[in-house]
């Protein structure tokens, strides 16, 4: 998978979370976005992307719909 596909999947998950009609569905989509975010981080760090070295995890509850 290339980086654009990872970003696409991440954005779709966030949009689905924002449009979720239940807290359970929202959390499911946010969890999916978190997994893809980890994959993006791994993809970039494995290729020596300098900026990714300073990234940190999103604080709990920072993403809201």
C-alpha positions in Angstrom: 0.0 0.0 0.0 1.3 3.5 -0.8 1.2 6.5 1.5 -1.7 8.1 -0.3 -3.8 4.9 0.3 -3.0 5.0 4.0 -4.0 8.7 4.2 -7.2 8.0 2.3 -8.2 5.1 4.6 -7.4 7.3 7.7 -9.5 10.2 6.4 -12.5 7.9 5.5 -12.4 6.4 9.1 -12.4 9.9 10.6 -15.3 11.0 8.4 -17.2 7.9 9.3 -16.6 8.6 13.0 -17.9 12.1 12.6 -21.0 10.9 11.0 -21.6 8.0 13.3 -25.1 7.7 14.8 -24.0 5.9 18.0 -21.1 6.1 20.4 -20.2 2.4 19.6 -20.0 3.1 15.8 -18.0 6.3 16.5 -15.5 4.4 18.6 -15.2 1.7 16.0 -14.2 4.2 13.3 -11.9 6.1 15.6 -10.2 2.8 16.5 -9.8 2.0 12.8 -8.3 5.5 12.2 -5.9 4.9 15.1 -4.7 1.6 13.5 -4.2 3.2 10.1 -2.4 6.1 11.8 0.0 3.6 13.3 0.5 2.1 9.9 1.3 5.6 8.5 3.8 6.2 11.3 5.5 2.8 10.7 5.6 3.4 6.9 7.3 6.8 7.4 9.7 5.8 10.1 10.8 2.7 8.2 11.8 5.0 5.4 13.6 7.5 7.5 11.2 10.3 7.3 12.8 12.9 9.6 9.5 14.7 10.6 7.9 11.5 11.9 10.5 11.1 14.6 8.9 14.0 16.6 5.3 12.8 16.3 3.4 11.7 19.4 0.2 9.9 19.9 -3.0 11.9 20.0 -4.2 12.5 23.6 -7.2 10.6 24.7 -10.4 12.4 23.7 -8.7 14.9 21.4 -10.7 13.8 18.4 -14.3 14.7 18.7 -17.3 14.6 16.3 
